């Protein structure tokens, strides 16, 4: 976890997709507008999150017809990203790479073949796809290592709650565990907390604009924090960003739910990251810039107030 330990508390990062057409412009924004730079996914160039990895004609292929040859080896922004990071590496020497998750790809392939895209069949195919994804992203991780930078590899699984996986299927992501310096899961909307808890990612990215944290979710996040992981709060709705105070309030409420489960607030703030709830690829560049600025100010608001938070028993927090 040493790579993640280098990240500052309340660091901001994007979810993945950006709305820019020019890859160089997208990379400059991802590097300078966020604390944790990331290689942007560009729907204008790469297609949607499934076609980016399976190729533009994936839906016309025979069932389970994916092969490495049908995938573009690197995202459209990769060359610009690598060059920028080599010239301007972040002080913490960590960047984020986001891949469309193996479960999401498996669901898409199952459905295009006329099958339900749910349950054990998805889990079996996802396990195979995860090995392919890990091999693909390992090349990017290696090139980053050559310029002195480590990678957090995040699997984007937006519909995970509907895929029908159980905690026994949590090993589908095992090939991605060693792909970078750390690995994570991004889950939009409803989160299958037991399955996510069993997967034990180093970083968990969740949407708190539509799905407030409580109960099993709070306990799962608490366990993640206690084992040294990071929680990325998706605090800004990209379509309706609202104000920094709105975003800060969502994070405060989520942190409060986890502290109610027994952890001091400062211990939850320390490994917290801030992100949009999902990518901004379908929007306009000006809108993405607004989202990034709202996140940055929200992080400042939270940083200015977190030390005043009480411990779960109402006592003041001890000095860090």
Protein Blocks (a to p, Z undefined) as FASTA:
>chain_A
ZZmmmpcghiacdfkiacbfblmlmmmmmmmmpmbdcddddfklnopfklmmnojklmmp
cehiacfklpcfbafklmmmmmmmmmmccfklpacdddddfklmmmmmmmmnopaoiajk
lmmmmmmmmmmmmmmmmmmmmmmmmnopacddddddfklmmnopafklmmmmmmmmmmmm
bdcdddehjadfklmmmnopabdcddfklmccehjlmmmmmmmmmnopacdddfbcfkln
opmklmmmmmmmmmmmmmmnopafklmmmmpccddfbdcklmcfklmmmmmmmmmmmmmm
mmmmmmmpccfkopacddZZ
